[in-house]
């Protein structure tokens, strides 16, 4: 039976680098998705609070089925309001992404077009050194 060779320090470092780069790329892509403008009229914290007040008023005289739906709407509105208050520092995520994007692209064979398809701006890819020829 063959014995397992212990991992070299170089191999361990390469694995750690891959995990770090993957985390940075994932955080940036999640940040892009979270800050992507939605279609339609933009909701403000004030408009959400106004609807929450209206839901509370409607609950006072709601039948059981309407009450259920209104309670769920209230939960959704409260979550939306909380998400509005959470700020994402997309600039910090972007600068970290720029540092690792080229290396990550090379190691995973990710093309320029694929980055663009998931919403990474061309200017960010240029700063990262990822070109159309990549």
N, C-alpha and C positions, 0 to 999 in steps of 0.2 A: 504494500500500500504506500502511495506517495505521500510524503509529508508536505504540509503547507509551508510555504516560505512566508516569513513575516513581511509585512508591507514596508517598503523603504520610506525613509523620511520624505524623499522626493514625491513618491506616490501619495503619501498622506497630505503633503502640501498642495498637490494638484487637486485632490478631492476637496480640500478646504476652500481653495480658490474657486472651484466650480460652485460650491454651495453658496459662497458669499456673492459671487456674480449673479447667480440665479435669484437670490433673495433681492438684490438691488434691482434687477430687471423686473421681477414680479411686483415689487413695491411701486416702481415708476409706472408700469402699465395699469396697475390698480388705481393709482393717483390720476392718471389720464382719464380713465373710465369714470371715476367719481366726479371729476371736474368738467366733464364733457357737457356742453350745453344741451338741454333737453328741447324738444320741439314744443311749440305752443307758447302761451303766455307764461312768463317766469313768475313763480310764486314767491312771495316775500314772507318773512316771519309774521308781519302784520296781517296779511291775508289768511295765513294758516290759523293765527290766533282768533281772527274774526270768525272763521268757520268752526273752530273749537267752541266758541261761545254759542254759535247757532246750534251746534249739536247738543250742547247742554240744555238749551231751551227746548229743543224737540224731544229730548229724553223724558222730560217731565210729563208729557201726555202721549207717549208712544205706546202702541200695542206691542205685545211680546216679540213678534218677528221684527218689527221696526227697531225695537230696543236692541235686539241682538246686532243688527246691521249698524246701528248708530254707535254702539259700544266698540265694534271693530273699527269703524271709521275714526273714532276718537283715538284708539290705539295707534292707527296708521298716521294720523295727524301729529300726535305727540312724537312718534318716531321721526317723522319728517322734520319737525321743528328741532329736534335734538341733532339730526344730521346737518341741518343748516348752521348750527352753532359750532360744529366741529370743522375746524379749518385744516386744509391740507396744504402743506408747504411744497407746492409743485416745483418751485425753483430749486429747492434743496434736493428733491428726488431727481430732478432733471440733471443737476450737476454731477450727482453720484452715478447716474445712468451713463452720462457722457464718458466717464472714466472707464467704464467696463464694457460698453456696447460693442466695440470692435473685437475685443478678445472673446466675448460671449458669442458674437456672430460667427467668428471663425471656428470656435469649438463646436458649435451646434449647426453649422452650415445654414445660417439664417440669411436670407437675401434682403437687400435693400427694399424690394417691393413688398416683402412680407412685413417688415417693420412699418412701412407706410400703410399697409392694409389694416393694421391694428391701431392706427392713429398716431404714430410717432411722427412729429413734424419733420419736414425735410431739413430745416435749419438745424434741428437737434442732431439728426444723423450726420450732417456735414461737420458739426462741431466734434462729433464722436469719431470721425474718420471713416464712417461707413458710407461707401460710395455706391452709385448705381452699378458699377462693375463688380461689386462684392457678391 
